[in-house]
Amino acid sequence: MSTNLHSLSDKKYRYKSDNLCVRTRLYLLSALMVITMQSEALAAVNSKGSYGQVLSVDKTSVRAGSMITVTGKGFNETVGIYLAFCVMPKKGSAPTPCGGGVNKAGMGEASYWISSNPPPYAVGLTDEFLPGGRFKHSVKISRLVGKVDCRKVSCAITVRADHLRSTDRTHDLFIPITISK
């Protein structure tokens, strides 16, 4: 009889041990799933241009009034650009309207004029490219761009050649942004 009791005791111990092991594995699996989902949500989204330039945003789904960190690298430093939050244009058209408009004042959070060789009247109004054609700015996302509701119409973080090359579409890049309600 003592053998049977010992055997039952072993089974209880093994059951508790196996149960603890299963719970630990489930906990670790759950934690891994949460981390994976968060890292996907936090991953940067990129758009690569025809000259190898890369536009990146830290998030593509935000609430109105939020700031998005936008970075660029590999841009041609001899071509000035506008970085802005705009209504997504038809293919081959310039992005317009844009939050902040064409920023020739060098102020605001919705658009930026980036140029390492601005015309004389714009010295001090533009932000220079960092070495390697890089930049980093925070862009404010608004629900309305002019009278257009970006919850109903596709809007995007955009880059285009500045007004000195206003018809040049080869520098255009877009990353669509979703505004949550």
N, C-alpha and C positions, 0 to 999 in steps of 0.2 A: 503494500500500500504506500509506503513512503516513496517508492519509485514513481508511482502515478501522480502523487502530489507534487513531487519535484518536477515532473514532466509538465504538469499544468502551470506551475510557477514559471518555468522556462518559456512556455507559450505566451503567457501574459507579458513577460518581460520583452520577448521578441515582438509581440503585437505593439506594445508601447513604443519600442525602439523603431519599428517599421513605420508607425503612424507619425512619429516625430520626423523621421526622414522624409516622408511624403509631404508633410506640412512645410518643412524647410525648403524642399524643391519647389513647391507651389509658390511660396513667398518669393524666392529668388527669381522664378520665371515671371511673376507679376511685376516685380521691380524692374526687370530687364525690359518688359513690354512697355512700361511707363517711360523709361529712359529713352527707348527707341522712338516712341511716338513724339516725345518732346523734342528730341534732336532733329527729327524730320520737320517738325513745325518751326524750329529755329534755324534750319539750314538756309543758307543764302540761295537766292535764285539769280541766275546769270542770263545775260543775253550777249552773244558774241557778234561783233560786226564784221563786215567784209574786209577790213584792214587788220583784223586780229584784236581790235579793242574790245574790252569786256566791261559791261555795265552790270553791277550787282546790287541787290537790295536785301536787307536783313529779314524782311517779311512781306508777304503779298496779301494778307488779309488783316485789316485794321478797322478800328472805329474812326469815325470822322473826328478830326482834331488831333489825331495821333501824328507822331513823327516817325518817318522811315529813314534809316541810315542808308545812304546810297554811296557806293564807291565805284570808281572807274580806274582802269589801268590800260596801258598800251595805246592811249589816244595820241593822235598826231598833234604835237604841241604848236604847230604853225597854223592850225585851224581852230578858231574860237568856236565854242559850243554853248548852247543853252541847255541846262538841266532843269526840268520842270515836271509838275504833275499836270497832265493834259487829258483832254478827251482823245480817245484813240482815233487816229485819222483813217481815212480810206487809203488803201494801198497807193503809194506814189505821191501822197499829199503830205504837206507839213502838218505836224501836230498843232491843233488849234481848236478851240480856245484853250488857254492854259491858266492855271492858278498863278497869280502874280504877273501874268502877261509876259511880254518880252522885257526882261529885267535890265533896262539900261540905267537904272538908278543905283544898282549894286546893293540894294537893301531888300529885306523881306526873307521869309522862310519857305516860300512856295516855288521860287525859281532862282536860278543862279546863272550868271554869265561867267564862263570860265575861258580865259584866254591868256596866253603868255606873251602875245604881241598885239595888244589892243591898239586901236587908232588913238591919236593924241587926245581927242576929247574924252576918251574912256579910261585914261590912266587913273588908277585909284578906284574905279568902279567895278573892275573885273577881279576875279580870283585867279591867280596864276596856277597853271598845272604844277603839280609836284614832279620831281624827276621821274622819268619813265612814263610820262603822260598820265599821271595818277591824280585822283582827287577823292575827297570824302566830304559829304555834306549831309545834313539832316533836312529832309523835305517834309513840310507840313501837308497832311492830306485833308482836304476839305470835301464835304459831301457835294457841294455845289461848285462848279467851275463856270463862272458867269451865271447863266440861268439853267445850265445843264446839270441834272441830278445824276451823279456818278453811281448811285445805287440802281439806276434804271438804264444807263448807257455805259459802255465800257470806257474806263479811264485808265491811264497808265503813267508810270514814271517814264519820262522820255528824255532822249538826248537828240539834238539836231545841230547842224552847223548854224552859227550865229547869223545875224542879219547881213554880214558882209558876203555871205555865200547862201543867201536865203533860198535859192532854187536848187541847191546841192542836196539831194536826198541820200547820198552815199554814206553819210555819217549818222543817219537816223537809227536809233535803237529804242525798243519799247519793252517794258515789263508791266503787264496788266496788274492792277490792284483792285481787290474786292473790298468794299466798304460794308461792314456788318451793320445791321439795323439796331 
